[in-house]
Amino acid sequence: MRQRKSSNIKIYAGLTVACGIIAVIAHFLFEAPDRVRAYAEAELDSAVRSAVKSEVRTAAQEAK
């Protein structure tokens, strides 16, 4: 009887740990695309801003 209780506790502990690990992995899998998209959009905005500034400078120098 004692052996059975011990193995049940080990099974429950193992399942709890496995579910916790799965939850952490799922959290990163579902959150990662949002972070990547936000990073890509920020980099794109920065690149566009730099390109526009460069074009404005070039146009201002040609106008002189």
mmCIF file of the N, C-alpha and C atoms, coordinates in Angstrom:
data_MODEL
# 
_entry.id   MODEL 
# 
loop_
_atom_site.group_PDB 
_atom_site.id 
_atom_site.type_symbol 
_atom_site.label_atom_id 
_atom_site.label_alt_id 
_atom_site.label_comp_id 
_atom_site.label_asym_id 
_atom_site.label_entity_id 
_atom_site.label_seq_id 
_atom_site.pdbx_PDB_ins_code 
_atom_site.Cartn_x 
_atom_site.Cartn_y 
_atom_site.Cartn_z 
_atom_site.occupancy 
_atom_site.B_iso_or_equiv 
_atom_site.pdbx_formal_charge 
_atom_site.auth_seq_id 
_atom_site.auth_comp_id 
_atom_site.auth_asym_id 
_atom_site.auth_atom_id 
_atom_site.pdbx_PDB_model_num 
ATOM 1   N N  . MET A 1 1  ? 0.816  -1.195 0.000   1.00 0.00 ? 1  MET A N  1 
ATOM 2   C CA . MET A 1 1  ? 0.000  0.000  0.000   1.00 0.00 ? 1  MET A CA 1 
ATOM 3   C C  . MET A 1 1  ? 0.861  1.262  0.000   1.00 0.00 ? 1  MET A C  1 
ATOM 4   N N  . ARG A 1 2  ? 1.917  1.230  0.784   1.00 0.00 ? 2  ARG A N  1 
ATOM 5   C CA . ARG A 1 2  ? 2.803  2.378  0.867   1.00 0.00 ? 2  ARG A CA 1 
ATOM 6   C C  . ARG A 1 2  ? 3.488  2.628  -0.481  1.00 0.00 ? 2  ARG A C  1 
ATOM 7   N N  . GLN A 1 3  ? 3.872  1.580  -1.147  1.00 0.00 ? 3  GLN A N  1 
ATOM 8   C CA . GLN A 1 3  ? 4.526  1.694  -2.452  1.00 0.00 ? 3  GLN A CA 1 
ATOM 9   C C  . GLN A 1 3  ? 3.589  2.360  -3.464  1.00 0.00 ? 3  GLN A C  1 
ATOM 10  N N  . ARG A 1 4  ? 2.325  2.050  -3.409  1.00 0.00 ? 4  ARG A N  1 
ATOM 11  C CA . ARG A 1 4  ? 1.358  2.605  -4.357  1.00 0.00 ? 4  ARG A CA 1 
ATOM 12  C C  . ARG A 1 4  ? 1.181  4.109  -4.143  1.00 0.00 ? 4  ARG A C  1 
ATOM 13  N N  . LYS A 1 5  ? 1.097  4.551  -2.891  1.00 0.00 ? 5  LYS A N  1 
ATOM 14  C CA . LYS A 1 5  ? 0.956  5.988  -2.619  1.00 0.00 ? 5  LYS A CA 1 
ATOM 15  C C  . LYS A 1 5  ? 2.179  6.747  -3.114  1.00 0.00 ? 5  LYS A C  1 
ATOM 16  N N  . SER A 1 6  ? 3.337  6.178  -2.901  1.00 0.00 ? 6  SER A N  1 
ATOM 17  C CA . SER A 1 6  ? 4.570  6.823  -3.329  1.00 0.00 ? 6  SER A CA 1 
ATOM 18  C C  . SER A 1 6  ? 4.619  6.960  -4.846  1.00 0.00 ? 6  SER A C  1 
ATOM 19  N N  . SER A 1 7  ? 4.224  5.922  -5.551  1.00 0.00 ? 7  SER A N  1 
ATOM 20  C CA . SER A 1 7  ? 4.259  5.991  -7.010  1.00 0.00 ? 7  SER A CA 1 
ATOM 21  C C  . SER A 1 7  ? 3.197  6.957  -7.532  1.00 0.00 ? 7  SER A C  1 
ATOM 22  N N  . ASN A 1 8  ? 2.038  7.033  -6.870  1.00 0.00 ? 8  ASN A N  1 
ATOM 23  C CA . ASN A 1 8  ? 1.009  7.988  -7.287  1.00 0.00 ? 8  ASN A CA 1 
ATOM 24  C C  . ASN A 1 8  ? 1.506  9.421  -7.120  1.00 0.00 ? 8  ASN A C  1 
ATOM 25  N N  . ILE A 1 9  ? 2.180  9.690  -6.025  1.00 0.00 ? 9  ILE A N  1 
ATOM 26  C CA . ILE A 1 9  ? 2.707  11.038 -5.798  1.00 0.00 ? 9  ILE A CA 1 
ATOM 27  C C  . ILE A 1 9  ? 3.748  11.370 -6.858  1.00 0.00 ? 9  ILE A C  1 
ATOM 28  N N  . LYS A 1 10 ? 4.584  10.409 -7.207  1.00 0.00 ? 10 LYS A N  1 
ATOM 29  C CA . LYS A 1 10 ? 5.589  10.637 -8.243  1.00 0.00 ? 10 LYS A CA 1 
ATOM 30  C C  . LYS A 1 10 ? 4.930  10.906 -9.592  1.00 0.00 ? 10 LYS A C  1 
ATOM 31  N N  . ILE A 1 11 ? 3.868  10.178 -9.888  1.00 0.00 ? 11 ILE A N  1 
ATOM 32  C CA . ILE A 1 11 ? 3.147  10.385 -11.150 1.00 0.00 ? 11 ILE A CA 1 
ATOM 33  C C  . ILE A 1 11 ? 2.522  11.776 -11.182 1.00 0.00 ? 11 ILE A C  1 
ATOM 34  N N  . TYR A 1 12 ? 1.858  12.174 -10.103 1.00 0.00 ? 12 TYR A N  1 
ATOM 35  C CA . TYR A 1 12 ? 1.240  13.502 -10.038 1.00 0.00 ? 12 TYR A CA 1 
ATOM 36  C C  . TYR A 1 12 ? 2.291  14.599 -10.127 1.00 0.00 ? 12 TYR A C  1 
ATOM 37  N N  . ALA A 1 13 ? 3.408  14.407 -9.438  1.00 0.00 ? 13 ALA A N  1 
ATOM 38  C CA . ALA A 1 13 ? 4.487  15.403 -9.495  1.00 0.00 ? 13 ALA A CA 1 
ATOM 39  C C  . ALA A 1 13 ? 5.048  15.497 -10.915 1.00 0.00 ? 13 ALA A C  1 
ATOM 40  N N  . GLY A 1 14 ? 5.244  14.357 -11.542 1.00 0.00 ? 14 GLY A N  1 
ATOM 41  C CA . GLY A 1 14 ? 5.745  14.356 -12.911 1.00 0.00 ? 14 GLY A CA 1 
ATOM 42  C C  . GLY A 1 14 ? 4.793  15.024 -13.883 1.00 0.00 ? 14 GLY A C  1 
ATOM 43  N N  . LEU A 1 15 ? 3.520  14.744 -13.733 1.00 0.00 ? 15 LEU A N  1 
ATOM 44  C CA . LEU A 1 15 ? 2.524  15.390 -14.607 1.00 0.00 ? 15 LEU A CA 1 
ATOM 45  C C  . LEU A 1 15 ? 2.471  16.894 -14.373 1.00 0.00 ? 15 LEU A C  1 
ATOM 46  N N  . THR A 1 16 ? 2.571  17.314 -13.112 1.00 0.00 ? 16 THR A N  1 
ATOM 47  C CA . THR A 1 16 ? 2.554  18.741 -12.797 1.00 0.00 ? 16 THR A CA 1 
ATOM 48  C C  . THR A 1 16 ? 3.754  19.445 -13.415 1.00 0.00 ? 16 THR A C  1 
ATOM 49  N N  . VAL A 1 17 ? 4.925  18.851 -13.283 1.00 0.00 ? 17 VAL A N  1 
ATOM 50  C CA . VAL A 1 17 ? 6.130  19.437 -13.881 1.00 0.00 ? 17 VAL A CA 1 
ATOM 51  C C  . VAL A 1 17 ? 6.015  19.463 -15.401 1.00 0.00 ? 17 VAL A C  1 
ATOM 52  N N  . ALA A 1 18 ? 5.527  18.385 -15.988 1.00 0.00 ? 18 ALA A N  1 
ATOM 53  C CA . ALA A 1 18 ? 5.377  18.338 -17.444 1.00 0.00 ? 18 ALA A CA 1 
ATOM 54  C C  . ALA A 1 18 ? 4.396  19.404 -17.933 1.00 0.00 ? 18 ALA A C  1 
ATOM 55  N N  . CYS A 1 19 ? 3.296  19.566 -17.235 1.00 0.00 ? 19 CYS A N  1 
ATOM 56  C CA . CYS A 1 19 ? 2.323  20.604 -17.621 1.00 0.00 ? 19 CYS A CA 1 
ATOM 57  C C  . CYS A 1 19 ? 2.921  21.996 -17.475 1.00 0.00 ? 19 CYS A C  1 
ATOM 58  N N  . GLY A 1 20 ? 3.699  22.200 -16.439 1.00 0.00 ? 20 GLY A N  1 
ATOM 59  C CA . GLY A 1 20 ? 4.362  23.494 -16.261 1.00 0.00 ? 20 GLY A CA 1 
ATOM 60  C C  . GLY A 1 20 ? 5.324  23.793 -17.384 1.00 0.00 ? 20 GLY A C  1 
ATOM 61  N N  . ILE A 1 21 ? 6.097  22.798 -17.772 1.00 0.00 ? 21 ILE A N  1 
ATOM 62  C CA . ILE A 1 21 ? 7.048  22.982 -18.874 1.00 0.00 ? 21 ILE A CA 1 
ATOM 63  C C  . ILE A 1 21 ? 6.309  23.261 -20.176 1.00 0.00 ? 21 ILE A C  1 
ATOM 64  N N  . ILE A 1 22 ? 5.246  22.531 -20.430 1.00 0.00 ? 22 ILE A N  1 
ATOM 65  C CA . ILE A 1 22 ? 4.448  22.759 -21.640 1.00 0.00 ? 22 ILE A CA 1 
ATOM 66  C C  . ILE A 1 22 ? 3.841  24.154 -21.637 1.00 0.00 ? 22 ILE A C  1 
ATOM 67  N N  . ALA A 1 23 ? 3.375  24.615 -20.480 1.00 0.00 ? 23 ALA A N  1 
ATOM 68  C CA . ALA A 1 23 ? 2.792  25.956 -20.384 1.00 0.00 ? 23 ALA A CA 1 
ATOM 69  C C  . ALA A 1 23 ? 3.832  27.031 -20.678 1.00 0.00 ? 23 ALA A C  1 
ATOM 70  N N  . VAL A 1 24 ? 5.041  26.872 -20.172 1.00 0.00 ? 24 VAL A N  1 
ATOM 71  C CA . VAL A 1 24 ? 6.105  27.851 -20.433 1.00 0.00 ? 24 VAL A CA 1 
ATOM 72  C C  . VAL A 1 24 ? 6.467  27.862 -21.908 1.00 0.00 ? 24 VAL A C  1 
ATOM 73  N N  . ILE A 1 25 ? 6.603  26.694 -22.503 1.00 0.00 ? 25 ILE A N  1 
ATOM 74  C CA . ILE A 1 25 ? 6.933  26.609 -23.933 1.00 0.00 ? 25 ILE A CA 1 
ATOM 75  C C  . ILE A 1 25 ? 5.826  27.241 -24.779 1.00 0.00 ? 25 ILE A C  1 
ATOM 76  N N  . ALA A 1 26 ? 4.575  26.949 -24.448 1.00 0.00 ? 26 ALA A N  1 
ATOM 77  C CA . ALA A 1 26 ? 3.448  27.529 -25.200 1.00 0.00 ? 26 ALA A CA 1 
ATOM 78  C C  . ALA A 1 26 ? 3.432  29.042 -25.063 1.00 0.00 ? 26 ALA A C  1 
ATOM 79  N N  . HIS A 1 27 ? 3.736  29.544 -23.878 1.00 0.00 ? 27 HIS A N  1 
ATOM 80  C CA . HIS A 1 27 ? 3.769  30.991 -23.653 1.00 0.00 ? 27 HIS A CA 1 
ATOM 81  C C  . HIS A 1 27 ? 4.780  31.650 -24.585 1.00 0.00 ? 27 HIS A C  1 
ATOM 82  N N  . PHE A 1 28 ? 5.982  31.080 -24.671 1.00 0.00 ? 28 PHE A N  1 
ATOM 83  C CA . PHE A 1 28 ? 6.994  31.664 -25.541 1.00 0.00 ? 28 PHE A CA 1 
ATOM 84  C C  . PHE A 1 28 ? 6.648  31.498 -27.011 1.00 0.00 ? 28 PHE A C  1 
ATOM 85  N N  . LEU A 1 29 ? 6.034  30.378 -27.379 1.00 0.00 ? 29 LEU A N  1 
ATOM 86  C CA . LEU A 1 29 ? 5.670  30.178 -28.779 1.00 0.00 ? 29 LEU A CA 1 
ATOM 87  C C  . LEU A 1 29 ? 4.597  31.156 -29.237 1.00 0.00 ? 29 LEU A C  1 
ATOM 88  N N  . PHE A 1 30 ? 3.641  31.463 -28.364 1.00 0.00 ? 30 PHE A N  1 
ATOM 89  C CA . PHE A 1 30 ? 2.571  32.370 -28.759 1.00 0.00 ? 30 PHE A CA 1 
ATOM 90  C C  . PHE A 1 30 ? 2.962  33.830 -28.601 1.00 0.00 ? 30 PHE A C  1 
ATOM 91  N N  . GLU A 1 31 ? 3.910  34.140 -27.722 1.00 0.00 ? 31 GLU A N  1 
ATOM 92  C CA . GLU A 1 31 ? 4.315  35.519 -27.519 1.00 0.00 ? 31 GLU A CA 1 
ATOM 93  C C  . GLU A 1 31 ? 5.417  35.934 -28.486 1.00 0.00 ? 31 GLU A C  1 
ATOM 94  N N  . ALA A 1 32 ? 6.239  35.011 -28.902 1.00 0.00 ? 32 ALA A N  1 
ATOM 95  C CA . ALA A 1 32 ? 7.388  35.322 -29.757 1.00 0.00 ? 32 ALA A CA 1 
ATOM 96  C C  . ALA A 1 32 ? 6.996  35.994 -31.076 1.00 0.00 ? 32 ALA A C  1 
ATOM 97  N N  . PRO A 1 33 ? 5.994  35.524 -31.798 1.00 0.00 ? 33 PRO A N  1 
ATOM 98  C CA . PRO A 1 33 ? 5.651  36.188 -33.065 1.00 0.00 ? 33 PRO A CA 1 
ATOM 99  C C  . PRO A 1 33 ? 5.269  37.659 -32.883 1.00 0.00 ? 33 PRO A C  1 
ATOM 100 N N  . ASP A 1 34 ? 4.595  37.988 -31.786 1.00 0.00 ? 34 ASP A N  1 
ATOM 101 C CA . ASP A 1 34 ? 4.234  39.388 -31.536 1.00 0.00 ? 34 ASP A CA 1 
ATOM 102 C C  . ASP A 1 34 ? 5.474  40.242 -31.316 1.00 0.00 ? 34 ASP A C  1 
ATOM 103 N N  . ARG A 1 35 ? 6.421  39.705 -30.576 1.00 0.00 ? 35 ARG A N  1 
ATOM 104 C CA . ARG A 1 35 ? 7.664  40.453 -30.332 1.00 0.00 ? 35 ARG A CA 1 
ATOM 105 C C  . ARG A 1 35 ? 8.475  40.609 -31.608 1.00 0.00 ? 35 ARG A C  1 
ATOM 106 N N  . VAL A 1 36 ? 8.527  39.564 -32.413 1.00 0.00 ? 36 VAL A N  1 
ATOM 107 C CA . VAL A 1 36 ? 9.269  39.634 -33.673 1.00 0.00 ? 36 VAL A CA 1 
ATOM 108 C C  . VAL A 1 36 ? 8.618  40.652 -34.598 1.00 0.00 ? 36 VAL A C  1 
ATOM 109 N N  . ARG A 1 37 ? 7.298  40.635 -34.667 1.00 0.00 ? 37 ARG A N  1 
ATOM 110 C CA . ARG A 1 37 ? 6.587  41.595 -35.521 1.00 0.00 ? 37 ARG A CA 1 
ATOM 111 C C  . ARG A 1 37 ? 6.841  43.027 -35.047 1.00 0.00 ? 37 ARG A C  1 
ATOM 112 N N  . ALA A 1 38 ? 6.769  43.248 -33.742 1.00 0.00 ? 38 ALA A N  1 
ATOM 113 C CA . ALA A 1 38 ? 7.010  44.585 -33.196 1.00 0.00 ? 38 ALA A CA 1 
ATOM 114 C C  . ALA A 1 38 ? 8.434  45.048 -33.495 1.00 0.00 ? 38 ALA A C  1 
ATOM 115 N N  . TYR A 1 39 ? 9.389  44.142 -33.351 1.00 0.00 ? 39 TYR A N  1 
ATOM 116 C CA . TYR A 1 39 ? 10.783 44.483 -33.661 1.00 0.00 ? 39 TYR A CA 1 
ATOM 117 C C  . TYR A 1 39 ? 10.946 44.810 -35.139 1.00 0.00 ? 39 TYR A C  1 
ATOM 118 N N  . ALA A 1 40 ? 10.355 44.001 -36.002 1.00 0.00 ? 40 ALA A N  1 
ATOM 119 C CA . ALA A 1 40 ? 10.463 44.226 -37.442 1.00 0.00 ? 40 ALA A CA 1 
ATOM 120 C C  . ALA A 1 40 ? 9.827  45.554 -37.839 1.00 0.00 ? 40 ALA A C  1 
ATOM 121 N N  . GLU A 1 41 ? 8.679  45.866 -37.264 1.00 0.00 ? 41 GLU A N  1 
ATOM 122 C CA . GLU A 1 41 ? 8.017  47.135 -37.569 1.00 0.00 ? 41 GLU A CA 1 
ATOM 123 C C  . GLU A 1 41 ? 8.854  48.319 -37.096 1.00 0.00 ? 41 GLU A C  1 
ATOM 124 N N  . ALA A 1 42 ? 9.457  48.211 -35.929 1.00 0.00 ? 42 ALA A N  1 
ATOM 125 C CA . ALA A 1 42 ? 10.303 49.290 -35.416 1.00 0.00 ? 42 ALA A CA 1 
ATOM 126 C C  . ALA A 1 42 ? 11.529 49.486 -36.308 1.00 0.00 ? 42 ALA A C  1 
ATOM 127 N N  . GLU A 1 43 ? 12.130 48.394 -36.736 1.00 0.00 ? 43 GLU A N  1 
ATOM 128 C CA . GLU A 1 43 ? 13.290 48.494 -37.622 1.00 0.00 ? 43 GLU A CA 1 
ATOM 129 C C  . GLU A 1 43 ? 12.894 49.085 -38.980 1.00 0.00 ? 43 GLU A C  1 
ATOM 130 N N  . LEU A 1 44 ? 11.745 48.685 -39.493 1.00 0.00 ? 44 LEU A N  1 
ATOM 131 C CA . LEU A 1 44 ? 11.275 49.227 -40.763 1.00 0.00 ? 44 LEU A CA 1 
ATOM 132 C C  . LEU A 1 44 ? 11.005 50.725 -40.642 1.00 0.00 ? 44 LEU A C  1 
ATOM 133 N N  . ASP A 1 45 ? 10.354 51.138 -39.562 1.00 0.00 ? 45 ASP A N  1 
ATOM 134 C CA . ASP A 1 45 ? 10.095 52.566 -39.345 1.00 0.00 ? 45 ASP A CA 1 
ATOM 135 C C  . ASP A 1 45 ? 11.404 53.350 -39.267 1.00 0.00 ? 45 ASP A C  1 
ATOM 136 N N  . SER A 1 46 ? 12.376 52.793 -38.573 1.00 0.00 ? 46 SER A N  1 
ATOM 137 C CA . SER A 1 46 ? 13.671 53.450 -38.452 1.00 0.00 ? 46 SER A CA 1 
ATOM 138 C C  . SER A 1 46 ? 14.356 53.573 -39.807 1.00 0.00 ? 46 SER A C  1 
ATOM 139 N N  . ALA A 1 47 ? 14.296 52.522 -40.600 1.00 0.00 ? 47 ALA A N  1 
ATOM 140 C CA . ALA A 1 47 ? 14.910 52.546 -41.926 1.00 0.00 ? 47 ALA A CA 1 
ATOM 141 C C  . ALA A 1 47 ? 14.222 53.560 -42.834 1.00 0.00 ? 47 ALA A C  1 
ATOM 142 N N  . VAL A 1 48 ? 12.908 53.630 -42.772 1.00 0.00 ? 48 VAL A N  1 
ATOM 143 C CA . VAL A 1 48 ? 12.166 54.593 -43.596 1.00 0.00 ? 48 VAL A CA 1 
ATOM 144 C C  . VAL A 1 48 ? 12.519 56.020 -43.164 1.00 0.00 ? 48 VAL A C  1 
ATOM 145 N N  . ARG A 1 49 ? 12.569 56.240 -41.859 1.00 0.00 ? 49 ARG A N  1 
ATOM 146 C CA . ARG A 1 49 ? 12.908 57.562 -41.344 1.00 0.00 ? 49 ARG A CA 1 
ATOM 147 C C  . ARG A 1 49 ? 14.305 57.983 -41.821 1.00 0.00 ? 49 ARG A C  1 
ATOM 148 N N  . SER A 1 50 ? 15.256 57.069 -41.763 1.00 0.00 ? 50 SER A N  1 
ATOM 149 C CA . SER A 1 50 ? 16.620 57.368 -42.206 1.00 0.00 ? 50 SER A CA 1 
ATOM 150 C C  . SER A 1 50 ? 16.659 57.664 -43.702 1.00 0.00 ? 50 SER A C  1 
ATOM 151 N N  . ALA A 1 51 ? 15.925 56.902 -44.475 1.00 0.00 ? 51 ALA A N  1 
ATOM 152 C CA . ALA A 1 51 ? 15.886 57.113 -45.923 1.00 0.00 ? 51 ALA A CA 1 
ATOM 153 C C  . ALA A 1 51 ? 15.272 58.462 -46.264 1.00 0.00 ? 51 ALA A C  1 
ATOM 154 N N  . VAL A 1 52 ? 14.212 58.824 -45.575 1.00 0.00 ? 52 VAL A N  1 
ATOM 155 C CA . VAL A 1 52 ? 13.561 60.116 -45.833 1.00 0.00 ? 52 VAL A CA 1 
ATOM 156 C C  . VAL A 1 52 ? 14.497 61.256 -45.465 1.00 0.00 ? 52 VAL A C  1 
ATOM 157 N N  . LYS A 1 53 ? 15.174 61.157 -44.325 1.00 0.00 ? 53 LYS A N  1 
ATOM 158 C CA . LYS A 1 53 ? 16.120 62.211 -43.920 1.00 0.00 ? 53 LYS A CA 1 
ATOM 159 C C  . LYS A 1 53 ? 17.228 62.361 -44.947 1.00 0.00 ? 53 LYS A C  1 
ATOM 160 N N  . SER A 1 54 ? 17.719 61.241 -45.444 1.00 0.00 ? 54 SER A N  1 
ATOM 161 C CA . SER A 1 54 ? 18.777 61.267 -46.451 1.00 0.00 ? 54 SER A CA 1 
ATOM 162 C C  . SER A 1 54 ? 18.290 61.941 -47.732 1.00 0.00 ? 54 SER A C  1 
ATOM 163 N N  . GLU A 1 55 ? 17.098 61.600 -48.153 1.00 0.00 ? 55 GLU A N  1 
ATOM 164 C CA . GLU A 1 55 ? 16.544 62.212 -49.371 1.00 0.00 ? 55 GLU A CA 1 
ATOM 165 C C  . GLU A 1 55 ? 16.311 63.713 -49.181 1.00 0.00 ? 55 GLU A C  1 
ATOM 166 N N  . VAL A 1 56 ? 15.853 64.110 -48.020 1.00 0.00 ? 56 VAL A N  1 
ATOM 167 C CA . VAL A 1 56 ? 15.616 65.542 -47.748 1.00 0.00 ? 56 VAL A CA 1 
ATOM 168 C C  . VAL A 1 56 ? 16.937 66.301 -47.766 1.00 0.00 ? 56 VAL A C  1 
ATOM 169 N N  . ARG A 1 57 ? 17.959 65.721 -47.144 1.00 0.00 ? 57 ARG A N  1 
ATOM 170 C CA . ARG A 1 57 ? 19.289 66.367 -47.149 1.00 0.00 ? 57 ARG A CA 1 
ATOM 171 C C  . ARG A 1 57 ? 19.810 66.514 -48.577 1.00 0.00 ? 57 ARG A C  1 
ATOM 172 N N  . THR A 1 58 ? 19.685 65.460 -49.350 1.00 0.00 ? 58 THR A N  1 
ATOM 173 C CA . THR A 1 58 ? 20.160 65.493 -50.743 1.00 0.00 ? 58 THR A CA 1 
ATOM 174 C C  . THR A 1 58 ? 19.397 66.543 -51.532 1.00 0.00 ? 58 THR A C  1 
ATOM 175 N N  . ALA A 1 59 ? 18.087 66.595 -51.362 1.00 0.00 ? 59 ALA A N  1 
ATOM 176 C CA . ALA A 1 59 ? 17.284 67.586 -52.092 1.00 0.00 ? 59 ALA A CA 1 
ATOM 177 C C  . ALA A 1 59 ? 17.636 68.996 -51.647 1.00 0.00 ? 59 ALA A C  1 
ATOM 178 N N  . ALA A 1 60 ? 17.899 69.193 -50.367 1.00 0.00 ? 60 ALA A N  1 
ATOM 179 C CA . ALA A 1 60 ? 18.260 70.527 -49.864 1.00 0.00 ? 60 ALA A CA 1 
ATOM 180 C C  . ALA A 1 60 ? 19.615 70.972 -50.401 1.00 0.00 ? 60 ALA A C  1 
ATOM 181 N N  . GLN A 1 61 ? 20.546 70.027 -50.492 1.00 0.00 ? 61 GLN A N  1 
ATOM 182 C CA . GLN A 1 61 ? 21.870 70.377 -51.027 1.00 0.00 ? 61 GLN A CA 1 
ATOM 183 C C  . GLN A 1 61 ? 21.800 70.667 -52.518 1.00 0.00 ? 61 GLN A C  1 
ATOM 184 N N  . GLU A 1 62 ? 20.955 69.955 -53.241 1.00 0.00 ? 62 GLU A N  1 
ATOM 185 C CA . GLU A 1 62 ? 20.820 70.205 -54.685 1.00 0.00 ? 62 GLU A CA 1 
ATOM 186 C C  . GLU A 1 62 ? 20.107 71.511 -54.944 1.00 0.00 ? 62 GLU A C  1 
ATOM 187 N N  . ALA A 1 63 ? 19.265 71.937 -54.044 1.00 0.00 ? 63 ALA A N  1 
ATOM 188 C CA . ALA A 1 63 ? 18.513 73.190 -54.234 1.00 0.00 ? 63 ALA A CA 1 
ATOM 189 C C  . ALA A 1 63 ? 19.391 74.401 -54.012 1.00 0.00 ? 63 ALA A C  1 
ATOM 190 N N  . LYS A 1 64 ? 20.492 74.267 -53.303 1.00 0.00 ? 64 LYS A N  1 
ATOM 191 C CA . LYS A 1 64 ? 21.367 75.427 -53.018 1.00 0.00 ? 64 LYS A CA 1 
ATOM 192 C C  . LYS A 1 64 ? 22.110 75.863 -54.206 1.00 0.00 ? 64 LYS A C  1 
# 
